[in-house]
Amino acid sequence: MELAADGLKIDWTKMPTYNTVMSVAAGAGLLLVVALGFRLLTGRRVVAESWALAFGALGFLLVVTGLHMTLTWPLAGQGFPFDNIIFGEPALAFGVLLSTAAFFLWKRGGTLTEAAGDAGTRTGAAVLAGPVSVFVFGMGLACFGIAAAGWKYTLFAAPPEEPISGEFADYPVLEASFISGLYVLVGIGAVLFPFVLRSARAGWLAKVTGAAWTISGALFLLFGALNYFTHIGLIVNTM
């Protein structure tokens, strides 16, 4: 990346960018996790195979892109190597969790849906997801770390050449706060997740977790969709 006389120039052959589709997939995944949890806890009908297909598709996408971004160091070699950690590793972790859930729902989903209802579902979920919830908790703490780094180093600020987001280039803390705030919301839900599973009276915890993941999921999805325009514009403006 270099600042030429006529503005920022980027050699895009050395900086592949696909956190657009990763953001959309991650947002959709968070929304679907909340939706499935709501249906199970309220005793609504769940066709396990349909949820397995949805989780499997999103999980596959996040595993492939997240694994490539995580193992190719640095993927964004022209000034953004921290993207490997910020986007690649959380996407890989979430993709693996979604893929694992998809496999279970496809093979044994009936054992969970048969116990639909608040108490029965929480007991079944605690037995099934209890061990992996330790990893979810750890990734929640990692999200807090990413958010803190984003605020401290204003990592998410867009250059002036990027449409829409670039309008706020003189105020880098704004976009840094927005993205860091999303990671905080994801982190809150992930840190509370083990306690939702283990507590017999976790109604309010489940609501807070669901709200945090619903808000962050919707914003990640919408922001990723918006970036299809802004990132294309950035590429055109910096070639």
C-alpha positions in Angstrom: 0.0 0.0 0.0 1.4 3.4 -0.9 0.2 7.0 -0.9 0.7 8.3 -4.5 0.5 11.8 -5.6 -3.1 11.3 -6.9 -4.2 9.4 -3.7 -3.9 6.0 -2.1 -2.8 3.1 -4.4 -3.0 -0.6 -3.4 -1.6 -3.6 -5.1 -4.7 -5.8 -4.8 -2.9 -8.8 -6.2 -1.1 -8.9 -2.8 -4.1 -8.1 -0.6 -7.0 -10.4 -1.2 -10.1 -9.3 0.6 -13.2 -11.4 1.3 -14.3 -10.3 4.8 -17.5 -9.2 3.0 -18.9 -12.7 2.6 -17.4 -13.7 6.0 -19.3 -10.9 7.7 -22.6 -11.8 6.0 -22.2 -15.5 6.9 -21.2 -14.8 10.5 -24.2 -12.4 10.9 -26.6 -15.0 9.5 -25.0 -17.7 11.7 -25.6 -15.6 14.8 -29.2 -14.9 13.9 -29.9 -18.6 13.2 -28.3 -19.7 16.4 -30.6 -17.4 18.3 -33.6 -18.4 16.3 -33.0 -22.1 16.8 -32.5 -21.6 20.6 -35.7 -19.6 20.8 -37.7 -22.3 19.0 -36.2 -25.1 21.2 -36.8 -23.2 24.5 -40.4 -22.3 23.6 -41.3 -25.8 22.4 -41.9 -24.8 18.8 -41.6 -27.3 16.0 -38.0 -27.8 14.6 -37.1 -29.7 11.5 -33.6 -30.6 12.4 -32.5 -31.4 8.9 -33.3 -27.9 7.6 -31.3 -26.3 10.4 -28.4 -28.7 9.7 -28.4 -27.6 6.1 -28.3 -23.9 7.0 -25.6 -24.4 9.7 -23.6 -26.6 7.3 -23.6 -24.1 4.5 -22.6 -21.2 6.7 -20.1 -23.3 8.6 -18.4 -24.6 5.4 -18.0 -21.0 4.1 -16.6 -19.7 7.3 -14.2 -22.6 7.8 -12.8 -22.3 4.3 -12.3 -18.6 4.3 -11.3 -18.4 8.0 -8.8 -21.2 7.6 -7.2 -19.7 4.6 -7.0 -16.3 6.2 -5.7 -17.8 9.5 -3.0 -19.9 7.9 -1.8 -17.5 5.2 0.3 -15.1 7.1 -0.1 -12.3 6.4 -3.0 -12.5 4.0 -3.4 -8.8 3.8 0.3 -8.1 3.3 0.1 -4.4 2.4 -0.6 -2.9 5.8 -3.3 -5.0 7.4 -1.8 -8.2 8.7 -3.9 -7.9 11.9 -6.9 -8.9 9.7 -5.7 -12.5 10.0 -6.4 -12.4 13.7 -9.4 -10.1 13.8 -11.4 -11.7 11.1 -9.8 -15.0 10.1 -9.5 -16.7 13.5 -13.0 -15.9 14.9 -14.6 -16.8 11.5 -12.7 -20.2 11.6 -13.8 -20.8 15.2 -17.5 -20.0 14.5 -17.4 -22.0 11.3 -16.1 -25.1 13.1 -18.8 -24.7 15.8 -21.6 -24.3 13.1 -20.3 -27.3 11.2 -20.2 -29.4 14.3 -23.8 -28.4 15.2 -24.9 -29.1 11.6 -23.4 -32.7 11.8 -25.2 -33.3 15.1 -28.5 -31.9 13.9 -28.3 -34.0 10.7 -27.5 -37.2 12.6 -29.1 -36.9 16.0 -31.2 -33.8 15.9 -34.3 -35.6 17.0 -32.9 -36.3 20.4 -32.8 -32.6 21.1 -36.1 -31.6 19.5 -38.0 -34.3 21.3 -37.2 -32.6 24.6 -38.5 -29.3 23.3 -39.5 -26.9 26.1 -37.6 -24.7 28.5 -36.5 -27.2 31.2 -36.0 -30.3 29.0 -34.2 -28.4 26.3 -31.8 -26.7 28.7 -30.9 -30.0 30.3 -30.3 -31.7 27.0 -28.3 -28.7 25.7 -26.2 -28.6 28.8 -25.2 -32.2 28.4 -24.5 -31.8 24.7 -22.9 -28.4 24.5 -21.4 -28.1 28.0 -17.9 -29.2 27.1 -17.6 -27.1 24.0 -19.0 -24.1 25.8 -15.6 -23.7 27.4 -14.2 -22.9 24.0 -17.2 -20.5 23.3 -16.4 -18.8 26.6 -12.7 -18.4 25.6 -13.6 -17.0 22.2 -15.9 -14.5 24.0 -12.9 -13.3 25.9 -11.0 -13.1 22.6 -13.7 -10.9 21.2 -13.2 -8.5 24.1 -9.5 -8.4 23.3 -10.2 -7.7 19.6 -12.6 -4.9 20.6 -10.0 -3.4 22.9 -7.3 -3.5 20.2 -9.7 -1.9 17.8 -10.4 1.0 20.1 -6.8 1.5 21.1 -5.3 1.4 17.6 -8.4 2.5 15.6 -7.9 -0.5 13.4 -11.2 -0.4 11.5 -11.0 3.2 10.1 -11.7 3.3 6.4 -9.5 5.4 4.1 -11.1 8.4 2.3 -11.1 6.4 -1.0 -13.7 4.0 0.4 -17.3 5.1 -0.4 -19.6 5.9 2.5 -17.3 4.7 5.2 -14.6 7.0 3.9 -16.7 10.0 4.6 -15.8 9.5 8.2 -12.0 9.1 7.6 -11.3 12.2 9.6 -13.0 10.6 12.6 -11.4 7.1 12.7 -12.7 6.4 16.2 -16.3 6.2 14.8 -15.9 3.1 12.7 -13.5 1.7 15.2 -16.1 2.1 17.9 -18.8 0.5 15.7 -16.9 -2.6 14.8 -15.4 -3.0 18.3 -18.9 -2.6 19.7 -20.1 -5.5 17.6 -17.3 -7.7 18.9 -18.2 -6.7 22.5 -21.8 -7.8 21.8 -20.7 -11.1 20.4 -18.3 -11.5 23.4 -21.0 -10.9 25.9 -23.2 -13.6 24.4 -20.3 -16.1 24.2 -19.2 -15.4 27.8 -22.7 -15.9 29.1 -23.4 -19.0 27.0 -21.9 -21.6 29.5 -23.9 -20.1 32.3 -27.1 -20.2 30.2 -26.6 -23.9 29.8 -25.7 -24.7 33.4 -28.1 -22.5 35.4 -31.5 -23.8 36.3 -32.9 -20.2 36.4 -31.1 -18.7 33.4 -34.1 -17.0 31.8 -32.6 -13.5 31.9 -29.2 -14.8 30.9 -30.7 -16.4 27.8 -32.5 -13.2 27.0 -29.3 -11.1 27.3 -27.4 -13.6 25.2 -30.1 -13.7 22.6 -30.3 -9.9 22.4 -26.6 -9.5 22.1 -26.3 -12.1 19.3 -29.4 -10.8 17.5 -28.2 -7.2 17.4 -24.6 -8.1 16.5 -25.7 -10.7 14.0 -28.1 -8.3 12.2 -25.5 -5.5 12.1 -22.7 -7.9 10.9 -25.0 -9.1 8.1 -26.1 -5.6 7.0 -22.5 -4.2 7.3 -21.1 -7.1 5.3 -23.8 -6.5 2.6 -23.0 -2.8 2.5 -19.3 -3.6 2.1 -20.0 -5.3 -1.2 -20.4 -1.7 -2.5 -17.9 0.0 -0.4 -15.1 -2.5 -0.9 -15.7 -2.6 -4.7 -15.5 1.2 -4.7 -12.3 1.1 -2.7 -10.7 -1.3 -5.2 -11.8 0.9 -8.1 -10.5 4.0 -6.5 -7.1 2.6 -5.5 -6.1 0.5 -8.5 
